[in-house]
Amino acid sequence: MRDIDDEFLALPLRDLAAAALQRARDLGAEHADFRLERIRQQSLVLADAAVETAADHDSLGFAVRVIHEGTWGFAAGTELTADAVAAVATEAVEVARVAAAISTERIELAAEPAHPEATWVSAYEIDPFEVSTRDKTETLAAWSRRVLADDRIDHVDARLWQVKEQKFYADSAGTVTTQQRVRLAPVMEVLCAREGRLESMRTLTPPAGAGYEYVATLESELGELPELLAEKLAAPSVEPGTYDLVIDPSNLWLTIHESIGHATELDRALGYEAAFAGTSFATVDQLGSLRYGAPIMNVTGDRTVEHGLASVGYDDEGVAASSFDLIRDGVLVGYQRDRRISRLRGYERSNGCAFADSPATMPIQRMANVSLAPAAEGPSTSELISGVSDGIYVVGDRSWSIDMQRYNFQFTGQRFYRISNGRLAGQVRDVAYQATTTDFWNAMAALGGPQTYVLGGSFMCGKGQPAQAAAVSHGCPSAVFTGIRVLNTAQEAGK
């Protein structure tokens, strides 16, 4: 395990927290928490081996959140002095006093034991911010030139997004946590235009909670990109109809995110989150009875998995990270919850799903790493394919669409292969699969084994108003789905 940077630890973290929490207590707050964060981000974008964008962002600030007379109050600042944080705490209490006039529910939090002086660091070897920008761009440029040397490629884009998040939290109940996590998203995409058509092919290496050492995994995919793109350009357009699908984890993670991850957020299910991407069909009256999917379907929310983008030691309400069931044997059995929503619904404890994306934003309920378990001794992907007589193998994510209840959806992908009599029969294009959430997951006929399991994910899950972005991972094996409707996207677009 790496250590938390001395530069962050040298800040007057505890003195500032003490000043803020004492002021909140003096003003009558029933609860107060103090959060100080530093977030470093770097984005590198190369087009045809030339640097197009190199952007660095570094934010440092703090926030004070209170419950005063049953009402939330929140304020944030950047001046790291005792007087400044005390003033921000005063402002947070005043916000609560003003908001009390329009508050319709008393805010109470589920209990959480104190975690004094707890420290957590994510799993990584090389801090990407200790590697020079020149070295990073030279690596991406060399890889780009290698791909461009193939005359089947017209253009190549390379992107590397890196984040280091350092967070200190203290609350009036005695919890004090200090955390540091690193995450990366490396991507290369090749493009080619032939006979009036422009096609692209992207690497499948997912973003991960890992260090700069992870970037090297991208290199293994580069050699196959030209051939994959050439085959896609020559591929016939899919015949729309009903097919059995074998879906690779590189595609299925996004379907999980949209149709399970968001649908099992308890604030959505209760209607408290509606403005950004809607509520959920998986309402609380169906807990324990909704047949979400086939009996082989088991889904967890997990904030502890190694290299998970949403993995932490403690959430932004001081709750210890854990793993918990959402769907067991195909039945809805749980939700993702923060402390307020947990108390509102009578849960004794939160399962640690509060997160704020910056020191200037208030924590809201956010998604854990929501993952589909593989079959313990399940088959390989090729063995799953061998059991399908007429189908399509779906690889890589691309566009998607889902309704405001997380129920009706449509997904495309990076590449698609016809399956004929248990064998891959070349690529097809213009494919999208369409279903309702429960029909789709109940059509899941087989799961791959642990050897097919991959942890996919995204840096940019949006929620809230004003909007906040969070990184989240979703693990899953390859899986077979029977009788799924497939559209021809070119025909649907009138082409």
C-alpha positions, 0 to 999 in steps of 0.5 A: 500500500502506498502512503498518503502524500506528506504534502496533504498530511502537512495541511492543518487538517485536524485544527481546521476540523476542530474549529468548524465542528466547535462553531457548529456545536456552539450554534446548536447543530445536532450534527456537523461534518467537515470535509477537506479535499484536494483533487488533481486531474490531468487530461491528455489528448493526442490526435494522429500522434500530435498533442491536441490537449494537455490540461491540468486541474487542481482544486483544494477546499473544504465544506461544512455540513450541518443538521440544525433543528432538523434541516440541512445546512451546507457551505464551502470555502477555500481559505485554510484558516481557523477563522475562515472555517468557523465562518463557513460553519456559521454560514452553514447553520444560517443556511439551515435556519433559512431553509427550515421555513420551506423544509417539509421533512425532519432530517435524521441520519442512520447511526454509524459507529465512530471511526477515529483516525482511520486511513485508507489508500487505494491499490496502485503502484505508480502515482501518475502525477509523479510521471512527467507529462512528456513521458506520458505523451511520448508513450501515447505518441509512439503507440499512435505512430505504430497504429498509423503506420498501417495503411488501413488506418486514417486517423488515431486518437489517444486519450489518458485521464488521470485523477488523484483524490485526497480527502479528510473527513471529521464529524461531531460523532468522533469519526476522523478519516483520511483517504487517497485514491488514484484512477486512470482511463486510457483509450485509443480509437482508430478511424477509417473512411471508405466509400462514403462510410466512416467507421471507428474501433476503440480499445476495450481496456476499461478505466480502473482505480489503479496507478500509471502502471495500468497504462501498459495494459493498453499496448496489448490491444493496439496490434489488432485494431487495424484488422478489426476496423477493416473487418468492420468496414467490410461487414454486412449490415445486420438483418433485424430480428430476434436473436440469442446474444452472447454479451461480452463484459466490455459491453454488459457493464454499461447495461448493468450500470443503466438498468440495475445500478441506477434503478437500485438507488433508493432515492430514485426508487422513492422519487427523491431523485427525479430531475436528472435521469428520472426515478426507478421502476424498482419501487420499494413495494416490490422489495423482496418480490420483484423478479428482476431476472433469471434465478442465476442472477446475483448482483452486489453493490460493493465499495471495497473491491480492489481497483474499483472506481467507486471503492473507498474505505469510508464514504462522505458521511463517515460510513465504513465501506462494505459489500451488500446484496441488491439482487439475489437469485433473480429477486430484488433484495436491496438498494444503495443507500446513504444515511438520511435515506436509510433512516427514512426507510427504517434501516439501522445502518447506511451501506455507505453510498454518499459521495460529493465530487468536489470540496464545493459540493454536498454529498448525495447518494451515489452508486457503489460498484454494482456487479453481476456475479459469475457462475462459480464453475462456469464456462469460457466465453468460447464455450458460451458461444458454442452453445448458440446456434443462431445469434450475435456476439456483442463486444465493447460499449458505445451508445445507449438509451434508457427511459426515465424509469430505467426500464425500456432501453437500447444499447449498441457496441463496438463490434458484433459477430454473427454466431452460426451453429456455435461458431463466429461467422464474421462481423456484422454492423449497424446492431442495437439490442432492445428490451425492457429491463426485466424481460432482458435479465429474465432472458439470461440463460447462462453465465460465464465463469470467473475466467470471463469476469472483467471490471468495467466502468466509467469516470463520468456517472452524472446525478443531482442538480446541480449535476455531480459526476462520479466514477464507478465500476461494474464487474460481470462475466460473459453471458447468454441472453435468449430471444432478444430483439435486434435493430438495424440502426442504419435502417432505423435512421432511414439510411 
